[in-house]
């Protein structure tokens, strides 16, 4: 196998300015802007619970980042990963950083209480899955082999 073929299999996504944090900001701002511009009937408005869910999501994301840094592997979706991280939140979810981002938008949706922030939350989850997670999982399986397959079978993608 040539280096280019190996890279095609083991590098999840092409380098782009549109990485997960940018999608999080885009959908978060769009959901909040539509909430304030259009309003609408409240679906479920629980500001204190929303704040708690947002804080839990932030904590999950930061914990995941810290575990990746401690393992000295990459956080960047466009770089090949050489180490399987199974500690910290990775014991419960294969994607704690992405889960944290989605939880932060869900917390915002709970706090604001209208449809637009919930749509933004669903859009972020779908984007993360379709644009990043499925490619990252394929690349991890190609680069890490059986240890990753065992991990994938024992730990859920989200929760």
C-alpha positions in Angstrom: 0.0 0.0 0.0 1.4 3.4 -0.9 1.6 6.3 1.5 -1.2 8.1 -0.3 -3.5 5.0 -0.1 -2.7 4.6 3.6 -3.4 8.3 4.2 -6.8 7.9 2.4 -7.7 5.1 4.8 -6.3 6.4 8.1 -6.9 10.1 7.9 -10.5 10.8 8.7 -11.3 14.0 6.9 -9.6 16.5 4.7 -8.2 19.6 6.3 -10.8 22.4 6.1 -11.7 25.6 7.9 -15.0 23.9 8.8 -14.1 21.8 11.8 -16.5 20.9 14.7 -16.0 24.1 16.8 -17.0 26.2 13.8 -20.1 24.2 13.2 -20.9 24.5 16.9 -20.7 28.3 16.8 -22.6 28.5 13.5 -25.5 26.4 14.7 -25.5 27.9 18.1 -25.6 31.5 16.8 -28.2 30.6 14.2 -30.5 28.9 16.7 -30.2 31.8 19.2 -30.7 34.4 16.4 -33.8 32.6 15.1 -35.1 32.3 18.7 -34.8 36.1 19.2 -35.9 37.1 15.7 -38.9 34.7 15.4 -39.7 33.8 18.9 -42.5 31.3 18.9 -44.4 29.4 21.6 -42.3 28.0 24.3 -41.9 24.2 23.9 -40.0 23.5 27.1 -38.3 26.4 28.9 -36.2 25.3 31.9 -33.3 27.8 32.3 -31.7 26.3 35.4 -31.7 22.8 33.9 -30.4 24.3 30.6 -27.6 25.9 32.5 -26.7 22.6 34.2 -26.8 20.7 30.9 -24.7 23.3 29.2 -22.1 23.2 32.1 -22.1 19.3 32.0 -21.5 19.5 28.2 -18.6 21.9 28.7 -17.2 19.7 31.4 -17.5 16.6 29.2 -15.8 18.4 26.3 -12.9 19.7 28.4 -12.4 16.3 30.1 -12.2 14.6 26.7 -9.7 17.2 25.4 -7.6 16.7 28.6 -7.5 12.9 28.1 -6.5 13.3 24.5 -3.7 15.7 25.5 -2.5 13.4 28.3 -2.3 10.5 25.8 -0.3 12.7 23.4 -2.4 12.0 20.4 -4.2 14.4 18.1 -7.5 16.1 18.6 -7.6 17.3 15.0 -10.0 15.3 12.8 -7.7 15.7 9.8 -4.7 14.0 11.4 -4.0 10.3 11.8 -4.5 9.0 15.3 -1.9 6.5 16.6 -3.2 6.0 20.1 -6.5 4.6 21.4 -7.8 6.7 24.3 -10.0 4.6 26.6 -9.7 6.6 29.9 -11.8 9.3 31.4 -15.1 9.9 29.5 -13.9 7.6 26.7 -14.9 4.7 29.0 -18.6 5.8 28.5 -18.7 7.4 25.1 -16.5 7.2 22.0 -17.1 10.9 21.3 -17.1 12.9 24.5 -16.0 16.1 22.8 -18.8 15.9 20.3 -21.3 14.9 22.9 -20.2 17.9 25.0 -20.8 20.3 22.1 -24.3 18.8 21.4 -25.1 18.9 25.2 -24.1 22.6 25.3 -26.6 23.4 22.5 -29.2 21.3 24.2 -28.7 23.3 27.3 -29.1 26.5 25.4 -32.3 25.1 23.8 -33.7 24.2 27.3 -32.8 27.7 28.5 -34.4 29.5 25.6 -37.3 27.1 25.2 -38.3 27.6 21.5 -38.0 25.4 18.5 -35.1 27.1 16.7 -32.4 26.2 19.3 -33.6 22.5 19.3 -33.4 22.4 15.5 -29.8 23.8 15.8 -29.0 21.0 18.3 -30.3 18.3 15.9 -28.5 19.9 13.0 -25.2 19.9 14.9 -25.6 16.2 15.9 -26.3 15.2 12.3 -23.4 17.3 11.0 -21.0 15.8 13.5 -22.2 12.3 12.6 -22.2 12.6 8.9 -19.2 14.8 8.4 -16.9 13.6 11.1 -17.8 10.6 13.3 -18.4 8.0 10.6 -15.1 9.0 8.8 -13.2 9.1 12.0 -14.4 5.6 13.0 -13.4 4.2 9.6 -10.0 5.8 9.9 -9.5 4.6 13.5 -10.4 1.0 12.5 -7.9 1.2 9.6 -5.0 2.6 11.7 -5.6 0.9 15.0 -7.1 -2.4 13.9 -8.5 -5.0 16.4 -8.0 -2.9 19.6 -10.2 -0.2 18.1 -12.8 -2.8 17.0 -13.0 -4.2 20.5 -13.3 -0.7 22.0 -16.1 0.1 19.4 -18.0 -3.0 20.3 -17.9 -2.2 24.1 -18.4 1.6 24.2 -21.3 3.4 22.7 -20.9 6.1 20.1 -22.8 8.8 22.0 -24.0 7.5 25.4 
